[in-house]
């Protein structure tokens, strides 16, 4: 989650009690953020922009997210890109992030916590969550998630206060691997293949999402 250091911008964050329009700019496959952090994110030219949203997440954070997909002609999602900027509100100075940073990668000079996993593609999200907002954006454009997915979540914390976050989630249809969720669960017939699948997934995510902080 994320928050800017200048007092004037903190005031803007405090206004997040009411839904605001997203402030990051999207042009085709490129998202530009002027703050928290100042960054340009370029995705593959084949993506379609689904939309963006900004709201007070659980009334504790100013959350802004943007969703892009690569999908079939029938709008079945094959790859999903979820870009999120988040900052704890000044009213909650006690809150700080606790990501483990046990598995990390550095992209364009920024350190990211890395976590990959697999599961159903249409899990019911927690009410009011960022996942619920992503699903609402997809439904509004008639996109359908596959039955099973795998994803990698990349999280960068902007400073030592650990109150500001850039999160990037890249998801793919698990069917492309030729295995199912049950195959990969402990005791499944392809459990031992997950480390190799995971490594390939992370590699593709980091190749597809280009970051520029200049």
C-alpha positions in Angstrom: 0.0 0.0 0.0 1.3 3.5 -0.7 1.1 7.2 0.4 3.0 10.4 -0.6 5.3 12.3 1.7 4.2 15.9 1.0 1.5 17.3 3.2 -0.5 18.7 0.4 -0.8 15.3 -1.2 -1.6 13.6 2.1 -4.6 15.9 2.2 -5.6 14.6 -1.2 -5.3 11.0 0.2 -7.6 12.0 3.0 -10.3 12.9 0.5 -10.4 9.2 -0.5 -13.3 8.8 1.9 -15.4 9.4 -1.3 -14.7 7.5 -4.5 -12.4 9.5 -6.8 -11.5 9.1 -10.4 -8.3 7.2 -11.1 -5.4 9.7 -11.5 -3.0 7.5 -13.4 -3.1 7.9 -17.2 -3.6 5.0 -19.6 -2.9 5.2 -23.3 -3.3 1.9 -25.2 -0.9 -0.5 -23.5 1.0 2.1 -21.4 0.1 3.3 -17.9 1.8 6.5 -16.5 1.9 7.4 -12.8 3.2 10.8 -11.8 3.6 9.8 -8.1 3.6 7.0 -5.6 5.7 5.9 -7.5 6.6 8.0 -10.5 6.7 5.2 -13.1 5.8 4.2 -16.6 4.5 0.6 -17.1 4.4 -0.8 -20.6 2.5 -4.0 -21.4 2.4 -6.1 -24.6 0.8 -4.3 -27.5 -1.8 -7.1 -27.7 -3.5 -6.1 -24.4 -7.0 -4.6 -24.2 -7.6 -2.0 -21.4 -10.6 -3.2 -19.3 -10.8 -0.1 -17.0 -9.7 1.5 -13.8 -11.2 2.1 -10.4 -10.3 4.1 -7.3 -12.0 3.9 -3.9 -11.3 3.8 -0.1 -10.3 0.1 0.4 -11.9 -1.1 3.6 -11.9 2.6 4.6 -8.2 2.3 5.5 -6.4 2.9 2.2 -6.6 5.0 -1.0 -6.7 2.3 -3.6 -6.4 2.7 -7.4 -6.2 -0.2 -9.8 -6.2 -0.7 -13.6 -6.9 -4.0 -15.4 -5.7 -5.1 -18.9 -6.3 -8.5 -20.6 -5.4 -10.6 -23.5 -8.5 -12.6 -24.5 -10.1 -14.7 -27.1 -12.7 -13.4 -29.6 -15.3 -14.8 -27.2 -13.8 -12.7 -24.4 -12.3 -15.6 -22.4 -9.3 -14.2 -20.6 -6.0 -15.9 -21.4 -3.7 -13.4 -19.6 -4.6 -10.7 -17.1 -2.6 -7.7 -15.9 -3.6 -6.0 -12.7 -1.8 -2.8 -11.7 -2.5 -1.4 -8.3 -1.4 1.7 -6.4 -2.3 1.9 -2.7 -1.7 4.1 0.2 -2.8 3.9 3.8 -4.9 6.9 4.9 -3.5 9.4 7.4 -6.3 8.4 9.7 -4.5 5.0 10.2 -0.9 5.9 11.1 -0.6 2.5 12.8 -0.8 0.5 9.7 2.3 -0.9 7.9 2.9 -3.7 5.4 4.5 -7.0 6.4 5.3 -8.7 3.1 8.0 -11.3 3.8 10.4 -10.4 1.0 11.9 -14.0 1.2 11.6 -14.4 -2.6 12.5 -11.2 -4.4 13.4 -9.8 -7.8 14.7 -6.4 -8.8 13.0 -4.7 -11.8 14.3 -1.4 -13.1 16.0 -0.8 -9.8 12.9 -1.5 -7.7 12.9 -4.4 -5.2 9.7 -6.6 -5.4 8.4 -9.3 -3.1 7.4 -12.2 -5.4 4.7 -14.8 -4.8 3.3 -17.2 -7.3 0.3 -19.5 -6.8 -2.5 -21.4 -8.7 -6.2 -21.9 -8.1 -9.8 -21.5 -9.4 -10.2 -18.7 -11.8 -13.6 -17.5 -10.4 -13.2 -17.7 -6.7 -15.7 -15.5 -4.8 -13.8 -12.5 -3.6 -14.1 -10.9 -0.1 -16.8 -8.2 -0.2 -15.3 -4.8 -0.7 -11.9 -6.2 -1.7 -9.7 -5.2 -4.6 -10.4 -8.6 -6.1 -14.1 -7.8 -6.1 -13.5 -4.6 -7.9 -11.4 -6.4 -10.6 -14.2 -8.9 -11.1 -16.7 -6.1 -11.5 -14.6 -4.4 -14.2 -14.3 -7.7 -16.1 -18.0 -8.4 -15.9 -18.9 -4.9 -17.1 -17.0 -5.6 -20.3 -18.3 -9.2 -20.6 -14.9 -10.8 -20.0 -14.8 -14.3 -18.5 -11.9 -15.8 -16.4 -10.8 -19.3 -17.2 -11.8 -22.1 -14.8 -8.3 -22.3 -13.4 -5.5 -19.8 -13.3 -1.9 -19.3 -12.1 -0.6 -15.9 -11.2 2.5 -14.1 -9.8 2.1 -11.1 -7.5 4.9 -8.5 -7.4 4.8 -6.0 -4.6 7.1 -3.0 -4.2 7.1 -0.9 -1.0 8.0 2.7 -1.7 9.9 3.6 1.5 11.0 2.4 4.9 7.6 3.3 6.4 6.1 0.5 4.4 2.8 2.3 3.9 2.9 2.8 0.2 2.6 0.0 -2.4 2.8 -0.7 -6.1 1.4 -4.2 -6.8 1.5 -5.9 -10.1 -0.4 -9.2 -10.7 0.1 -11.2 -13.8 -2.3 -14.2 -14.4 -2.5 -16.9 -17.0 -4.9 -19.7 -17.9 -3.6 -22.8 -16.1 -4.9 -24.9 -19.0 -1.9 -23.9 -21.0 0.3 -26.1 -18.8 -1.7 -29.2 -19.5 -2.3 -29.9 -15.7 -5.1 -29.1 -13.4 -5.3 -27.5 -9.9 -5.8 -30.9 -8.3 -2.8 -32.2 -10.2 -0.6 -29.6 -8.5 -1.9 -29.9 -5.0 0.1 -31.8 -2.4 -0.3 -35.5 -3.4 -1.4 -34.7 -6.9 0.2 -36.5 -9.9 2.1 -33.4 -11.1 2.9 -31.8 -7.7 6.7 -32.0 -8.5 6.2 -30.0 -11.7 5.0 -26.8 -9.9 8.5 -25.3 -9.3 9.3 -25.4 -13.0 5.9 -24.1 -13.9 6.3 -21.3 -11.3 9.7 -20.3 -12.6 8.4 -20.0 -16.2 5.4 -18.0 -15.0 7.5 -15.5 -13.2 9.9 -15.2 -16.1 7.0 -14.5 -18.5 5.5 -12.0 -16.1 8.7 -10.0 -15.7 9.3 -10.1 -19.5 5.8 -8.9 -20.3 5.7 -6.0 -17.8 8.2 -3.3 -18.6 8.9 -0.6 -16.0 10.6 2.7 -16.5 11.3 5.1 -13.6 13.1 7.8 -15.7 
